[in-house]
């Protein structure tokens, strides 16, 4: 049994075909989480379903802006989220209360995790909740997260939350059993049950997105691989299967799921934050061929000014920047030690301190 886990529940698990909230399925998952807690496992729940819940609540009603014009998709999403999140968290509150479990709502945005201090503030909040026996229920704040400020979906958010809280495992619940060698609807396709570190599954992944969510199996595979590389076990499973959470956590025989085996290299808290900060990059460092080869080598190496050919964008000291190799490919992210103005002054110079130290860098 794991001591602490993060569970992500997708929209397709919590909604029926007509888009309404599946209260029966929701109750079954709550029962399982309560059972896991009784076994001594701390749980952080990342739950989708707010937008779908709000859409169901307002079904059949027509809403327009104050000018009389029909709302665009962003306005609709904000409205559905505002209404649906209240409905969703109230359901969870009532269901967990029946088990004697207190819950706390954590609404976040990608932008609010862009700085190390904000990241630590949110981590500390959830740590206090867990220490006091309160179950954190996390969701993206879709009322203010729009377009480029949004997480790809809650799979991305759950990966960040799992690393942030020091979880030993991340369970991603979808409406299929895991990753297959082909389309899940094809009888010839086989479920891939174990994924070792470094294994590439891109040839098997379907690009279609889920019906009520924003992401698909492509995102799940990318997030699962990254989180497993940071030393956390990742499981992709079907949240609509009876007792799936308890079966996974207790090691029941022949549970249909895909398990990403964790890397033996456990990342530091700083590296874990940086690993999930690619969307926060304020600029980029372009490397020459020699520097590109060195930092991708087996020996740990920092990025020195002598290996930088160009600096892109304007950033401050300790901002996140992208790392671009000599062929123009993005190969990672890092926390820069100088502002862009000062960094440009020492490009190509020898004998300077690192622009990005190895301890503050994550390579794909």
N, C-alpha and C positions, 0 to 999 in steps of 0.2 A: 504493500500500500504506500502511496505517496503521502507526504505530510502536507503539502500544499499544491493545489492545482488551479488552473484557470479553465473554465468551460465557456465556450462560445456557442450560442444557440442562434442559428440562422433564421431568417424570415420564413423560408420555406418549411421550417419545422413547426413554427408557431402559427401559421396561417392555413386556412382551408383553401380549397380550389377557388371559392368565390372571393377570397381575400379577407374574409372575416377571421378574427382571432380564434384559434383552436384552444379553448379553455381546458378541454379534457387532456390534450397533449401537454399543455403547460402545467397542469396539476400533476401529471405523471412524472414530469421532469423535476418538479419541486419535491415530490416524495422521494425521488432517488437522491437528490442533493442532500436532503435531510438525513437520509440513511448513511450517506458518505460522511457527513459531519459526525454522526453518532459513532462511526468507526474511527474517528480521530483525524479526518482529513479536513484541512481548511480549504474553503472554496471561494474563488472570485468568479462571479458570473458576468460575462459580457453578452448582453442580450439585444438582438435585433427585434424588429416587430413594431416599433413606434409608428412609423409612417403607414405601414399596412393597417395597424390598429386604428389610426386616425382616419384613414381612407374609408374603412368599414363603418366607423362611427358617423361620418358625414355623408354616407352613401345616399344618393338620390337627391341631395341638396345642391343647389347651384349657388356658387359664390363669385362675386365680382369685386373688383377694387372700387374705391370711393369714386373714381372717375367714371364708373360704369363699364369699363373695359374688362374683358375676361382675363383672369390671372394667368401668368406664364407658369411653366413647370417648376421654377424655383419658388415662386410664391405658394404654389400648391403644396410643395414639399414642406415648406416652413409651417404652413397651416396644419397639414396632416400630422407633422411631428409634434407640434405644440399640443394638439388635442390628444393624439395617440399616446404620447409619453406619459401623460397624467393617468390615462386609462391603464396602460401597461404596468406602471409601477404600483398602482393601487391594487391590481390583481395579484402581483407578486407579494405585496405587503400582507394581504389577507390570507393567501395560501401559506406563506412561511409562518405567519402568526399562529396558524393551527398546529404548527410543529414546535412552537415556542422559540422561534428564530426571529431575531430582529434584523431588518435589512436597512441599508443606506443607499441612496441614489448618488451616483457619480456621473455627471454629464461633462464631457470633455470635447475639445476640438484639437485638430492637428496643430494649429497655430499656438495653442496654449501649452504645448509640449516642446516647442521649438528651442527654448533655452534650458540649460542644465538646471537652473534654480527652479523654474516652473515644474520641470520634470520631478525634481526632488520633493517639491511641495506636494505634488499629487501623490507621489509614492508614500510620503510620510502620512498623508491623510488615510490612505487605504491600510497602511500598516497599523495605525491606531485602531481603525475599525476592526481589523482581524484580531488584534490583541484583546479587544473588548467583546469578542464573540459576535460582532455584527458582520453580516454577509454583504459585501459590496456588490451592487448591481450597476454595471458600467454600460454606457451607450454614448455614441457620438451625439453632440448637441446639434441636431439637424436644423434647428430654428435659426442658427447663425452660421453653420458650416455649409458653404455653397461653392460650387465649381472647384477652382484650384485649391481651396482651403479644406476640402473634404479628404478624409481617408479614402483609399480605394474602396473599401467596405469594412465591415466589422471584423473580417479575417485579419486585415492589417492591424486594426486596433487591438485585437485580442493577442496578437504576437507581441506587440509593444507592452501590453499590460502583463503578460506572462513573464517577460524578462524584467519588467519594472518591479514586480512583486516577489521575484525570486522563486517562481513556481517551479516545481520539479517536472510537471507535465502540463501540456496544453491539449485539451480535447475540443476539436472542431466538429460540431454536429451539423450535418446537412441532411438532405433528403435522399441521399444514396449512400451505399456502404463504404465508399472510399474511391481510390483511383484504380481504374481498370486498364487493361491492355488495349482497349478499344472503346467503342460506345457502350455504356452500361446496358443499353437495350439490345445489344447484339449478343445472342446466345453463345457465340464463340469467344467473347471477351472474358478474360479472367481477372479476378480481383487481385491486385498487387498487395500482399499482406505485410511485407517488410521492405523498407527502403533504407539502405545503408548510407552513411555519410558520403557525399560526393556523387551519388548516383543521379544521372540525368533522366528525368521522366518526360521531357518535353514532347517526345514523339508519341506519347500515349494520351496527352492531355487534350480534351475537347475545349474549344474556345467559347462555347455558348455560356451566357450568363443565366443566373437563376431567375425564376419567374417574378419573385417579389423583392429580390435583393439586387445589389449592384455588382456583385462579383461572381466568379465561376470557379471551376476546379483549377484553372491556370493560376489564379491568385492564391488559392489554398496551397497548391504545391510550392509556389515561390515562398510564401510565408513559412510553411512547415519546414522547408529546407533551411531557411535562414535561422529559425528558432532552434532547430535540432543542432545546427552548427554551433550554437551558443551553449550547448550542453543540456538542453531540455527535451524530454521525450514528447513527441507530437503524435496524436491519434486523430485520424479523420474517420468518422463513423456516421451511421444513419440514426438521427435523433428520433425517428418515428418507430424504431424498434423497441419493443417492450424491454424494460430493465437494462437498456444498453449501457448506461453509465456505471451501474453497479457491476455488471458483467465485465466491463473493461477494467475497472479498478481492482476487482478481486481476482482477475486472471482466469475467468471462466474459459473452459475449453472451446475452441473453434468459434470465437466471436468474430463475425464478419467486419473487418475494418482494415485500414492501412496505417501501419505504425512506422514513423520515422525514428530510426535509432539515433540517440543523441551522440554528438561528438565527445570524445574524452577530454577535449580542450575546453575547460570551463572559462568563460569570458568574465572579465571584471564588470562591475556595475557601470563604469564609464564606457567601456567598449560596447556593452549592451545598448546603452542609450544611443551611442553613435551609430551602431548597426541599423537602427530604425530611424535614422535622421536624414535619409537621402532626400526626402521631400522638403527639408528645411534649408538646403544649401543656398547660400547667399552669393556664391561665386564659384570659380573653378581654378585649379592649378593644372597647367599643361606641362607634361614631363617630356624630357628627351628620351631617346631609345635606351641609353644606359641606365638612367634612373628607373625607367619602366621595368626593365629586367631585374634590377636589384630588389625593388620592393616586392616584386612577385616571386622572388626566390625563396628558398627554404629558410635562410637566415633572416632574422628580424632586422628591419632597416627603417629608418625615418626618412622623410623627404627633406633634402637639403636644398638651399637656394641654387647651388651649382647645377642641379638637375632639372630646374624649372626653366622652361622656354617662354612661357607667357602666363599672365594672370588675367583672368576674366572676371568682370563684375566689381562691385564695391562692397566691402565687408569690414567688420570691426574685429578686433582681437577676440579670440575664442568663439567666433562664429563657425558654423559648419560650412565646408566647401567640398565640391566634387573634385575627384582626382581623375584626370584624363591622361591616358597613355599616349605614346608617340604616334599611334595610328588614329587618334581621335576617339577612342572608345572610353566610356566611363567605367572605371574599374573599382571605384569605392568612394568613401567619404572620410573626412577627418576634421578635427578641430584645429583651426589655424592659430599660430602663436603671435601673429602680427596683423595689424590692419592692412588693407589692400595697398594703401599709399606707401607705407613703410616697406611692405613686401616687394613692391615693384622696384624699389631702390637697390635691392640686393640680388635681383635675378641674375643667375649665372656666376655669382661670386663664390669663391672658396673660403673656407675658414669661418663660416657663419653658423649660428645655431639653427636647429631644424625649424622649418616652417610648419611641419606637422610631425610630431613625435610619434613613434610606433605605438605607444600606449594609447594614443588618442586617434587611432586610425582603424577603419574597418574596410577590408578588401573583399569584393564579391568573389 
